[in-house]
Amino acid sequence: MKRIPQLLMALGALLLASLFVWPMWKIVLYAPQYPDGVHMHIWINKLGGSTPGTLQNVNILNHYVGMKMIEPDSIAELQYFQYIIMAMIALGLLAALINKRQVFLAWTVLMVILAIAGIYDFYLWEYDYGHSLSDDAPIKIPGASFQPPVFGRKVILNFIAVSLPHIGGYLTGLGMAFGGLAWYLKRKNDRNEKRTFSADVAAAQRV
């Protein structure tokens, strides 16, 4: 029982490694000509999709309304964010080794801050792509924007855009939850140990 918080902390950190195995987010575009949807996947260090030509298809669709080409090499976050995650995995394992509730809490809070910052950065990226339209676009709709949702479902012309976490995103969220649970259980264990120690001291004094 005493080792459970430590194990949860280590598991929470290791779950972040899922971001290097599975996408963290997905955007699916449904339309009459794409009844099964165009599935774009966002990884920790790359962009792709359910098929090799997904990104090309998305760029073709974007071209008609004047949106910029999505070029993964030009997205700085794909270059450096992977190193932040590596650092958080290492810090999480170190926190498990230290086995202090304050350290568990610090790691979890830092992960929450990084997650919020990442989602906000994602919003800014989507906003730029959805609003910075070319004047030479084949299709021009005054006042229109083509920003997909950060989370949820949105109708954009004849498309339905759905944006949700993917496997890596869900497992990362689970890792953060494990970090928080590790802190809660460790605090509970520490309080029980303190009460037990106090009771033992009181009993010794009565003898």
GUZA-413705 format. One line per field, with one value per residue (C-alpha): residue in three letters; x, y, z. Coordinates in Angstrom, 3 decimals. Each point is the difference from the previous one (the first is absolute). Layout:
<rs>
code	[ALA	...]
px	[X	...]
py	[Y	...]
pz	[Z	...]
</rs>
This chain:
<rs>
code	[MET	LYS	ARG	ILE	PRO	GLN	LEU	LEU	MET	ALA	LEU	GLY	ALA	LEU	LEU	LEU	ALA	SER	LEU	PHE	VAL	TRP	PRO	MET	TRP	LYS	ILE	VAL	LEU	TYR	ALA	PRO	GLN	TYR	PRO	ASP	GLY	VAL	HIS	MET	HIS	ILE	TRP	ILE	ASN	LYS	LEU	GLY	GLY	SER	THR	PRO	GLY	THR	LEU	GLN	ASN	VAL	ASN	ILE	LEU	ASN	HIS	TYR	VAL	GLY	MET	LYS	MET	ILE	GLU	PRO	ASP	SER	ILE	ALA	GLU	LEU	GLN	TYR	PHE	GLN	TYR	ILE	ILE	MET	ALA	MET	ILE	ALA	LEU	GLY	LEU	LEU	ALA	ALA	LEU	ILE	ASN	LYS	ARG	GLN	VAL	PHE	LEU	ALA	TRP	THR	VAL	LEU	MET	VAL	ILE	LEU	ALA	ILE	ALA	GLY	ILE	TYR	ASP	PHE	TYR	LEU	TRP	GLU	TYR	ASP	TYR	GLY	HIS	SER	LEU	SER	ASP	ASP	ALA	PRO	ILE	LYS	ILE	PRO	GLY	ALA	SER	PHE	GLN	PRO	PRO	VAL	PHE	GLY	ARG	LYS	VAL	ILE	LEU	ASN	PHE	ILE	ALA	VAL	SER	LEU	PRO	HIS	ILE	GLY	GLY	TYR	LEU	THR	GLY	LEU	GLY	MET	ALA	PHE	GLY	GLY	LEU	ALA	TRP	TYR	LEU	LYS	ARG	LYS	ASN	ASP	ARG	ASN	GLU	LYS	ARG	THR	PHE	SER	ALA	ASP	VAL	ALA	ALA	ALA	GLN	ARG	VAL]
px	[0.000	2.817	1.619	-3.180	0.458	3.572	-1.068	-2.852	2.400	2.401	-2.844	-1.403	3.359	0.445	-3.453	1.307	2.153	-3.241	0.255	2.910	-2.083	-3.483	-1.363	-1.029	-2.823	-2.104	-2.077	-2.519	-1.684	-3.290	-1.702	-2.259	3.093	1.773	-2.667	2.626	1.807	3.505	1.909	2.926	2.141	2.192	2.973	2.497	2.528	-1.860	-3.279	-1.610	-3.227	-1.765	1.480	3.318	-1.813	-2.066	2.077	0.088	-3.811	-0.421	2.327	-1.955	-3.240	1.618	1.290	-3.523	-0.895	3.424	1.378	3.745	1.689	0.547	3.739	1.150	3.615	-1.089	-1.850	2.514	-2.034	0.501	3.739	0.366	-3.094	1.276	2.985	-2.295	-1.867	3.278	0.983	-3.373	0.382	3.424	-1.295	-2.945	2.275	2.244	-3.068	-0.897	3.530	-0.099	-3.442	-1.182	-3.581	1.075	2.047	-2.936	-2.192	2.593	0.320	-3.761	-0.544	2.790	-1.583	-3.381	1.627	1.765	-3.249	-1.882	2.833	0.049	-3.746	0.180	2.886	-2.081	-2.857	2.320	1.328	-3.532	-1.044	2.872	-0.735	-3.721	0.164	3.153	-1.508	1.548	-1.555	0.525	-2.195	-2.250	-2.894	-0.542	-2.657	0.097	0.260	0.381	2.603	0.968	1.417	-0.750	-1.009	2.628	-2.365	-3.328	-1.983	-0.416	-1.711	2.270	-1.785	-0.915	2.463	-0.429	3.271	0.437	3.000	0.746	2.942	1.518	1.483	3.166	-2.029	-2.269	2.935	1.799	-3.094	-0.061	3.667	-0.802	-2.875	2.377	2.354	-2.844	-1.126	3.571	0.084	-3.373	0.905	3.464	-1.503	-2.485	2.768	2.160	-2.882	-0.724	3.660	0.051	-3.084	1.472	3.270	-1.812	-2.045	3.140	1.708	-3.033	-0.140	3.705	-0.415	-2.779	2.172]
py	[0.000	2.399	-0.533	0.638	3.825	-0.504	-2.541	2.229	2.906	-2.103	-1.374	3.503	1.178	-3.023	0.489	3.222	-2.209	-0.990	3.321	-1.480	-3.057	1.379	3.414	2.406	1.651	-0.524	2.211	-1.717	1.783	-1.481	1.054	-1.569	-0.787	-1.380	-2.038	-1.897	3.233	1.302	-0.915	2.262	-1.118	2.271	-1.720	1.364	0.523	-0.308	0.334	-2.798	-1.847	-3.289	-0.253	1.180	2.607	1.547	3.142	0.550	-0.313	2.491	2.464	-0.335	0.750	2.929	1.429	0.551	2.366	1.663	-1.653	-0.433	-3.296	-2.111	-0.639	-2.038	1.145	3.608	-0.708	0.675	-1.799	-3.307	0.483	0.871	-1.296	-3.572	1.021	1.568	-3.304	-1.911	2.339	-0.502	-3.781	0.261	2.395	-2.287	-3.008	2.115	1.059	-3.681	-0.661	2.941	-1.154	3.291	1.170	3.601	-1.236	-2.048	3.097	2.229	-2.408	-0.275	3.773	0.561	-2.544	1.733	3.353	-1.518	-1.593	3.307	1.815	-2.680	0.232	3.799	-0.214	-2.446	2.515	2.771	-2.283	-0.857	3.653	1.059	-2.704	0.677	3.783	0.803	-0.522	0.735	2.691	-2.303	-2.790	-1.677	0.161	3.257	0.436	3.484	-0.114	-3.778	-1.823	-3.639	-0.641	-3.546	-0.498	-0.706	-2.498	-1.203	0.399	2.953	0.524	1.727	0.544	-3.507	-1.638	-1.224	0.310	-2.156	0.572	-2.411	-1.496	-3.173	-2.962	1.834	2.935	-2.206	-1.954	3.248	1.198	-3.310	0.506	3.409	-1.535	-2.644	2.775	1.693	-3.298	-0.755	3.339	-0.658	-3.515	1.068	2.831	-2.444	-2.485	2.727	1.160	-3.561	-0.525	3.261	-1.005	-3.438	1.546	2.441	-2.815	-2.082	2.939	0.601	-3.688	-0.028	3.005	-1.737	-3.001]
pz	[0.000	0.842	-3.402	-2.013	-0.248	-1.164	-2.614	-1.201	-0.404	-2.064	-2.136	-0.516	-1.312	-2.258	-1.520	-1.585	-2.219	-1.767	-1.852	-1.962	-0.934	-0.704	-1.125	2.734	-1.994	-3.101	-2.272	-2.259	-2.924	-1.190	-3.244	-2.646	-2.093	3.109	1.817	1.999	0.848	-0.598	3.162	0.888	2.940	2.117	1.574	2.483	-2.803	-3.307	-1.870	-1.937	-0.458	-0.472	-3.517	-1.479	-2.114	2.795	0.421	-3.762	-0.176	2.862	-1.726	-3.260	1.840	1.807	-3.289	-1.333	2.838	0.181	3.138	0.299	-0.758	3.101	-0.008	3.025	-0.325	0.528	3.267	2.774	2.665	-1.812	0.302	3.696	1.819	-0.148	2.128	2.592	0.263	0.341	2.830	1.721	-0.221	1.618	2.683	0.718	0.497	2.216	2.010	0.472	1.228	2.443	1.212	1.516	-0.294	-0.699	-2.960	-1.322	0.206	-1.667	-2.958	-0.407	0.159	-2.521	-2.344	0.299	-0.814	-3.015	-1.187	0.240	-1.775	-2.710	-0.599	-0.157	-2.459	-2.065	0.005	-1.233	-2.734	-1.138	0.165	-2.253	-2.564	0.066	-0.267	-1.998	-3.451	-3.377	-2.174	-2.988	1.364	-2.630	2.472	1.874	2.659	1.585	3.766	0.128	2.052	-0.217	3.438	1.206	3.627	2.632	1.575	-1.306	-3.205	-2.357	-3.367	-2.547	-3.336	-1.200	2.377	3.540	1.933	3.096	2.280	2.852	1.892	-1.439	1.889	1.025	1.316	2.091	1.448	0.829	1.840	1.866	0.903	1.461	1.966	1.359	1.128	1.870	1.517	1.082	1.845	1.670	1.170	1.142	2.054	1.500	0.842	1.565	2.193	1.117	0.828	1.957	1.987	0.667	1.122	2.295	1.479	0.606	1.710	2.214	0.907	0.828	2.249	1.948	0.683]
</rs>
